[in-house]
Amino acid sequence: MINRPSPSWTRRATVLGLGAAALAACTTSPTNAPSRREAIDRRVDQALAELFAEVPGAADLAQQAEGILIIPRIATAGLIVGGAYGEGALMVGPQRARVAYYALSAASLGFQAGAAEFNQALFFMTPAALQAFRLSDGWQLGATAQIVVDQEGAAAGITTTRLNRPIIEVIYGQRGLLAGASLEGALYNRIAA
């Protein structure tokens, strides 16, 4: 005599099995989709290559810096009230090892109109400046930074006369037009990537 499972048991097992398969399909990501970290790393690599190609003196400055924060593709828009957001990576040492990931956010009020996308590089020239940045949550870009950008928004060359500040900010690769915007006061927070 052969024991056969009851019809209700096989229907229940089938329904549970299909439910589990559907749940697994919803919770897994495709294997070819990049992770958040991979996406940020790819944009940082592109922005770093663009920095060295477009900004005279940037490669030399990078050799002297204790660390570099690259925030690529910062999106900013405004009409009286404006905002900006971007994500990037902090690199330290001669090999430019990525040690942390950060988000930039900024809000502004005043005359401004338009939308733009651009890259930002912060060069930390002293160990103290780098340590202060890494230890703070909600670090704010202020008057201690030397800004390297010309009137049209395209990056100006970096000269030795500009190397007297602990932090040097370079804005470059601007796409679009936004009049009257500044990143002074922008907040930088560490993110999980």
C-alpha positions in Angstrom: 0.0 0.0 0.0 1.4 3.4 -1.0 0.9 6.4 1.3 -0.1 9.4 -0.7 -0.3 12.9 0.8 -3.7 14.3 1.1 -4.8 16.8 -1.6 -5.1 19.6 0.9 -1.5 19.1 2.1 -0.1 19.3 -1.5 -2.1 22.4 -2.2 -0.9 24.0 1.0 2.7 23.2 0.2 2.4 24.5 -3.3 0.9 27.8 -2.1 3.5 28.2 0.6 6.3 27.4 -1.9 5.0 29.9 -4.4 4.6 32.6 -1.7 8.2 32.0 -0.5 9.5 32.3 -4.1 7.5 35.5 -4.7 8.8 37.0 -1.5 12.4 36.0 -2.3 12.0 37.6 -5.8 10.8 40.9 -4.2 13.6 41.1 -1.7 16.6 40.3 -3.8 18.2 42.8 -6.2 19.4 41.9 -9.7 23.0 40.8 -9.6 24.0 43.4 -12.3 22.6 46.4 -10.4 25.5 48.4 -8.7 25.3 48.9 -5.0 25.1 52.5 -3.7 28.8 52.4 -2.8 29.7 51.2 -6.3 27.6 53.9 -7.9 29.2 56.6 -5.7 32.7 55.2 -6.4 32.1 55.2 -10.2 31.0 58.9 -10.1 33.9 59.9 -7.8 36.4 58.2 -10.2 34.9 60.1 -13.2 34.9 63.4 -11.2 38.5 63.0 -10.1 39.7 62.3 -13.6 37.7 65.4 -14.8 39.3 67.5 -12.0 42.9 66.6 -13.0 42.1 67.2 -16.7 40.3 70.5 -16.3 41.9 72.3 -13.4 45.6 73.3 -13.8 47.5 72.5 -10.6 44.9 70.1 -9.2 47.2 67.0 -9.5 50.0 68.8 -7.6 47.6 70.0 -4.9 46.3 66.4 -4.5 49.9 65.2 -3.8 50.2 67.8 -1.0 46.8 67.3 0.5 46.2 65.1 3.6 42.8 64.1 2.2 40.4 64.9 -0.6 36.6 64.9 -0.5 35.1 64.5 -3.9 31.3 65.2 -4.3 30.4 64.6 -7.9 27.2 65.8 -9.7 25.9 68.1 -7.0 22.4 69.0 -8.2 21.3 72.5 -7.2 18.2 74.5 -8.1 16.5 77.6 -6.9 14.0 80.4 -7.4 14.5 82.7 -4.4 14.7 79.6 -2.2 17.3 77.1 -3.3 18.9 73.8 -2.4 21.7 71.5 -3.3 22.5 67.8 -2.7 25.3 65.4 -3.6 27.1 62.3 -2.4 30.8 61.5 -2.5 33.8 59.9 -0.9 36.7 61.0 1.3 40.1 59.7 0.2 43.3 59.8 2.3 46.9 58.9 1.8 49.0 58.6 -1.3 46.9 55.8 -2.7 43.7 57.8 -2.2 42.0 55.1 -0.1 38.3 55.7 0.3 37.7 55.8 4.1 34.2 57.2 4.3 31.2 58.4 2.3 29.5 61.8 2.8 26.4 63.7 1.7 26.4 67.4 1.0 23.2 69.3 1.6 22.7 73.1 1.4 19.8 75.5 1.5 19.8 79.1 0.6 17.5 82.1 0.5 18.0 85.2 -1.6 18.3 86.2 -5.3 18.9 83.1 -7.3 17.3 81.5 -10.4 18.1 78.4 -12.4 19.4 74.9 -12.0 22.9 73.4 -12.3 25.0 70.4 -11.7 28.7 70.5 -10.8 31.5 68.8 -9.0 33.2 69.8 -5.8 36.6 68.9 -4.4 37.7 69.7 -0.9 41.4 69.5 -0.3 42.3 69.1 3.4 45.8 70.6 3.5 46.6 70.0 7.2 46.2 67.0 9.5 44.2 69.2 11.9 41.7 70.2 9.2 41.2 66.6 8.1 40.8 65.4 11.6 38.3 68.1 12.5 36.2 67.1 9.4 36.3 63.4 10.1 35.4 63.8 13.8 32.4 66.1 13.3 28.9 65.1 12.2 27.3 67.9 10.4 30.5 69.7 9.4 29.8 73.1 7.8 31.8 74.7 5.0 32.8 78.1 6.2 35.2 80.9 5.8 38.3 78.7 6.5 38.0 77.3 3.0 39.7 79.0 0.0 37.4 78.8 -3.0 38.9 78.3 -6.4 36.3 79.2 -9.1 36.0 82.0 -11.6 33.1 84.2 -12.5 31.7 82.0 -15.2 31.6 78.9 -12.9 34.5 77.2 -14.6 37.3 76.2 -12.4 40.3 78.5 -12.3 43.8 77.3 -12.0 45.3 76.6 -8.6 48.4 78.6 -7.9 50.8 78.6 -4.9 49.3 81.8 -3.7 46.1 80.0 -2.9 47.7 77.3 -0.7 47.6 79.4 2.5 44.4 77.9 3.9 43.8 74.6 5.6 41.0 73.7 3.2 40.8 74.5 -0.5 37.5 74.1 -2.3 37.4 73.6 -6.0 34.1 73.9 -8.0 34.4 72.5 -11.5 32.5 70.7 -14.3 29.5 73.0 -14.2 26.5 72.1 -16.4 23.6 74.4 -16.4 23.2 78.0 -15.1 22.5 79.1 -11.6 23.0 82.7 -10.7 23.9 83.8 -7.2 24.6 80.4 -5.6 27.3 79.6 -3.1 28.1 76.4 -1.1 29.3 78.3 1.9 27.3 77.0 4.8 26.8 73.6 3.2 26.5 70.7 5.6 28.5 67.4 5.2 27.2 64.3 7.0 28.7 60.8 6.9 26.4 58.2 5.2 26.4 54.5 5.1 27.2 53.2 1.6 
